[in-house]
Amino acid sequence: MNTTSKDDMKAKFVDAALAALMMLIVGLPLLGLTTVDSGGTLQVQTRWSWLFSAAASVFIFRAFILKWFIRGEKLKPASSEQVDATPTPRATTYLGFALGVVAIGIPFVFFDNRYIIDVSTTVLIYVLLGWGLNIVVGLAGLLDLGYVAFYAVGAYSYAVLSTHFDFSFWLSIPMAGALAAIFGVLLGYPTLRLRGDYLAIVTLGFGEIIRIVLINWTDLTNGPNGITSIPRPSFFGLPFSSSEDINTFSSFFGLDYSVWHRTVFLYALILVMAVTINLVVLRLRHLPIGRAWEAMREDEIACKALGINVTNVKLSAFALGAMVGGIAGIFFAARQGFISPESFTFGESATILAIVVLGGSGSQLGVVLAACLLVLLPELGRSFAEYRMLVFGAAMVVIMIVKPSGLLSQRKSTISVEKLKQGGIVQSTNLKGACQ
C-alpha cells in the first residue's frame, strides 16, 4: 500500500470518527437518555447500548458505505450515458402506467379497509400540491416558501362557500380554484423583480400573512376554532347519508348504507382530478407557455433578450400553481370536514417543497414517488412512536446523499434545439424561432 492510499484511509477513518462523535453528542438526549415513571415521579435512565449502536452505525456508513458510493462515481468513466442519469422516456411511461394501475386497484385490493383508502387519499392530495408547486419551482424556477397559503385559500373558500352560502362541492371547485389563482397573481405581481433568496423570503411572509388573517378574521373563519361541519361531496346530488327521509346514494342504488362508499368516492374523485391536472401540465410543457417557463428557469435575461414577456410568464406560473394548490385544499376540506389555521403552517410548505426537491425538480413522476415516500414513511414509523420523525429525517438525509438531484431528476428542458435538430424540425440554432 503506497503512501497516498494510507493517507486517504487515515483521512477516511478520521472523518468517520468525527461523524460518530457528532452522533454521540446529538443522540445523547434523543437516544441515550429517557424518562420512566417510578411511583408517580419521573426518573432519568440511560440507554448507552442504543446510543453506541447508533454511533457505530454512523461510523460504518461514513467509513465504508458512503465512501464506496463516492469512490465508485470517481472510478466510473465519464460518458454521455452516465452523465444523463434521467430514466428513458419509455421507462418513465411504463412506471407512470404501473402507478396508475396501482392507484386504480387499491379500492379493489383493500376492499373495506378505510385506513388504506384514507392514506391513499392523503397521498393524492400531496401529489396535487407537489404538482402545483412543481409548476412554480420546478418549471419556472421561482422559489416559493409560502405555497401553503394557496392550499389554505382553496380549503377556506370551499368551507365558507358551503357553510355560509350553501354552495355545492361541484360549484365550489371552479370558484375556489379561481380565488386561489387570483391570490397567486396577487403574490406574483409584487415579486416580479425578485429572485432567489429574496423571493423565498417574500413568499414565506405571504404564507404567514394568510395564516394570521385566518386566525384573526373570526367573523368569517371562526378564528383559531376553525370551521366545522363542512359538507362532503355528493354523488351528483345524492348525499352519502343514512337518512331515510331523503333520496340518498345507498337508497337510490338499493345498497346498505356504508361510510366506505363515501370514502371510495372521494378517493376516486381526487384520482380523476390528479390525472386530469397531470395531463394538462404535461400538455402545457409542450406549448409556448411551458417552454417559456423552462426558458425563464434556465436564463431570465436571455428570455428578455429574446422578447419573451417575463412578467406574464411569472404571473401565469404563480396563477396556475396556486390554482392547483387551491383545488387540493378543497379536497382536503371535504375529506376532513373540519379545517383550522393550524393545518396550514410553514411545516406544510416545507413538506410540499421537500416533495418537489426529493422527487426531482420538474419531474411529474418524481413528485408522485416523493409524495408516496413522505406520506408513507411517517405512517410506517408509527410503531416507533417518538422516534419516527428521527427515522424519517435520517431516511431523508440518506436519500439526498445518494440521489442529490432527486429520485427522478428531469432538469432538462422539454424542447431544446438539439431535440428539434434530431427530429429534423429545425436545421439551425435559431432558438427564438424554435421556441415560438
Sequence and secondary structure as in RCSB ss.txt:
>XXXX:A:sequence
MNTTSKDDMKAKFVDAALAALMMLIVGLPLLGLTTVDSGGTLQVQTRWSWLFSAAASVFIFRAFILKWFIRGEKL
KPASSEQVDATPTPRATTYLGFALGVVAIGIPFVFFDNRYIIDVSTTVLIYVLLGWGLNIVVGLAGLLDLGYVAF
YAVGAYSYAVLSTHFDFSFWLSIPMAGALAAIFGVLLGYPTLRLRGDYLAIVTLGFGEIIRIVLINWTDLTNGPN
GITSIPRPSFFGLPFSSSEDINTFSSFFGLDYSVWHRTVFLYALILVMAVTINLVVLRLRHLPIGRAWEAMREDE
IACKALGINVTNVKLSAFALGAMVGGIAGIFFAARQGFISPESFTFGESATILAIVVLGGSGSQLGVVLAACLLV
LLPELGRSFAEYRMLVFGAAMVVIMIVKPSGLLSQRKSTISVEKLKQGGIVQSTNLKGACQ
>XXXX:A:secstr
  HHHHHHHHHHHHHHHHHHHHHHHHHIIIIIEEEEEETTEEEEEE HHHHHHHHHHHHHIIIIIHHHHHHHHHH
S   HHHH  S  HHHHHHHHHHHHHHHHHHHHHTTT HHHHHHHHHHHHHHHHHHHHIIIIIIT    S THHH
HHHHHHHHHHHHHHS   HHHHHHHHHHHHHHHHHHHHGGGTT  HHHHHHHHHHHHHHHHHHHHH HHHH GGG
 B       BTTB     SSS  HHHHTT    HHHHHHHHHHHHHHHHHHHHHHHHHHTTSHHHHHHHHHHH H
HHHHHTT  HHHHHHHHHHHHHHHHHHHHHHHHHHHS B GGGSSHHHHHHHHHHHHHH TT HHHHHHHHHHHH
HHHHHGGGGGGGHHHHHHHHHHHHHHH TT TT   S SS HHHHHHTTS SS  HHHHH 
